[in-house]
Amino acid sequence: MHIRTIAWQRDAVKIIDQTKLPQRLEYLYIKDLKSLWQAIKLMRIRGAPALGAAAALGVYLGIRDSKTKDFKQFKKELEKAISFLGTSRPTARNLFWGLERMHRAATINKDKAIPRIKEILFKEAQKIIEEDRVTCRRIGYYGAKLIKDKDTILTICNAGILATIDYGTALGVVYRAKEEKKRIKVYACETRPMLQGSRLTTWELKKNGIDVTLICDNMAATLMRQGKITKVITGADRIAANGDSANKIGTYNLAVLSRYHKVPFFVAAPASTFDLSIKSGKSIPIEQRSEREVTELFFKLPIAEKNIKVFNPAFDVTDNALITAIITDKGIIRPPYFKNIRKIIKNIFRDTLSFG
């Protein structure tokens, strides 16, 4: 399946509207900053690496029509767009990484003419997109070394083509293993409440000829007890300096179950997902989402009592002690994480920006 989750076409940001899947594959062409913010917030585009690219292109949308010729004023407009985009999804590190890259690209070229800076920013966004394609293939390369013939892999949410540009992190490992002729099976958790597993992961795995079985989130323990799972591989939205990893809510459950049943538990993510400024998962911001995601079936069919109180965190944090290894584009990181993350993940650029 040769698709790209996000690209620049027709003078607009072209994305797959992931809220329409699996019923239909529909593209949106977004030409303004506010519409892109809304697409991110409503998860029409989602997945940590894809959000890095979306953020970068969003910055370009925010400044491309600027009329100013003064860099000081241009910088104000740039930082206003950056700050706005930063309010869309607080947990995904890659989104902020993309914003920081764009800010840095503008700042180091501040002596150039504004039209030239705009060109540089557009090229930087394109560079981020192309880098992700290479990065995910490297994750797949390293991760496939951990996969044996006839392995059965459990995953949650969607960390594949639809969460990146065109390959995937956790599912990139699966795709590479298949390319290496390894016979593998995948169990995909449905991933309540937005069902990214059932709607997205099963869709793309089936399109790519992977043997996939859908399960309800609460069936994982039974599968492990029956010996049907040999490995768990998930993505990540932000990884702290000590290896604590935030991912879609329910990931922590799987990590605890994996430890009890002695199933290896792996996290797959690019270097850009690491946030070395955060010492542990306790400091990772967790996005709280609309109660309607829980009380209604995809905002259409009520499935709970009206006005019931709802707790709906989008992510949870898996303690580093529960993670067997972290698969990155720089290699496989094993414990002790605080030491080895710094050894392998080097030169992660971070601006000191405030996003309000």
KALINGI-V69592 format. One record per residue. PSI is psi in radians with two decimals (999 if undefined). Layout:
BEGIN
PSI
PSI
END
This chain:
BEGIN
2.00
1.59
2.73
2.28
-0.64
2.47
2.98
1.99
2.64
0.62
0.65
2.88
2.01
2.13
2.72
2.24
1.73
-0.21
-0.22
-0.29
2.60
0.08
-0.72
2.62
1.88
2.37
2.55
2.51
1.91
2.22
0.02
2.75
-0.78
-0.71
-0.62
-0.74
-0.79
-0.68
-0.66
-0.83
-0.71
0.07
0.54
-0.54
2.42
3.06
2.23
-0.97
-0.68
-0.58
-0.50
-0.76
-0.72
-0.70
-0.76
-0.83
-0.55
-0.68
-0.76
-0.74
-0.64
-0.39
-0.12
-0.47
0.18
2.39
-0.14
2.64
0.01
2.23
-0.62
-0.78
-0.68
-0.73
-0.65
-0.75
-0.71
-0.87
-0.47
-0.76
-0.74
-0.81
-0.72
-0.84
-0.57
-0.23
-0.08
-0.88
1.88
-0.38
-0.64
1.89
-0.67
-0.55
-0.82
-0.61
-0.74
-0.72
-0.73
-0.67
-0.74
-0.70
-0.76
-0.73
-0.66
-0.76
-0.75
-0.16
0.43
-0.35
-0.10
2.88
2.61
-0.76
-0.64
-0.67
-0.67
-0.75
-0.74
-0.71
-0.69
-0.75
-0.61
-0.72
-0.74
-0.64
-0.72
-0.72
-0.82
-0.62
-0.66
-0.65
-0.77
-0.78
-0.82
-0.60
-0.55
-0.71
-0.78
-0.72
-0.87
-0.72
-0.61
-0.38
-0.36
-0.15
2.31
2.74
2.36
0.30
2.62
2.07
2.34
2.39
2.91
2.70
-2.57
1.99
0.87
-2.50
-0.74
-0.25
-0.10
-2.57
-0.86
0.34
-1.02
2.87
-1.41
-0.77
-0.37
-0.60
-0.73
-0.80
-0.73
-0.70
-0.69
-0.73
-0.50
0.19
0.39
2.36
1.96
2.72
2.64
2.35
2.24
2.11
2.45
-0.63
1.28
2.66
-0.18
0.00
0.68
-0.53
-0.85
-0.67
-0.66
-0.90
-0.82
-0.62
-0.89
-0.59
-0.74
-0.72
-0.50
0.22
0.44
2.39
1.83
2.44
2.26
2.38
2.74
2.67
-0.61
0.23
-0.11
-0.72
-0.73
-0.75
-0.75
-0.74
-0.61
-0.03
0.39
-0.12
2.19
-0.40
2.64
2.28
2.20
2.92
-2.91
2.58
-0.43
2.36
2.18
2.97
-0.43
0.06
-0.15
2.35
2.22
2.29
3.13
2.44
2.31
-0.30
-0.73
-0.71
-0.82
-0.64
-0.74
-0.78
-0.69
-0.74
-0.77
-0.69
0.11
0.75
2.21
2.37
2.05
2.53
2.33
2.15
2.64
2.88
-0.53
-0.19
-0.27
2.37
1.61
-0.12
-0.22
2.11
-0.66
3.00
-0.31
-0.43
0.03
2.18
2.31
2.12
2.29
2.21
3.06
2.43
-0.42
-0.42
-0.47
-0.67
-0.25
2.57
1.72
0.73
0.37
-0.80
2.02
2.35
0.23
2.83
2.42
2.40
0.29
2.51
2.47
2.41
2.03
1.20
2.41
-0.36
2.77
2.98
2.24
2.16
2.51
-0.51
-0.32
-0.07
2.15
-0.77
2.74
2.14
2.09
3.04
-0.14
-0.14
-3.07
2.21
2.23
2.88
2.67
2.20
-0.71
-0.65
-0.85
-0.48
-0.78
-0.51
-0.65
-0.71
1.77
2.69
0.71
1.97
2.40
2.03
2.75
1.37
2.63
2.24
0.13
999
END
